[in-house]
């Protein structure tokens, strides 16, 4: 199985319902029989637990989901 991310990479969760979106890849999960895509164990500094996500659920872009970024000014 070909993995896109390595341990230590910063990724963004592509889920607008998630309160925390910035995570660090902790580990590549071993490939499973007939797995359709790689999975990763990820962790946020703000959360006290790790998550397991499919590769399609994360990206390296900083997504804002239509909300102004912290540096944006309202006119």
Secondary structure, DSSP 8 states (H G I E B T S, - for coil): ---S--TT-EEEE--TT-S--EEEEEEE----TT-SS-EEEEE-TTSSSEEEEEGGGEESS---TTS--TT----
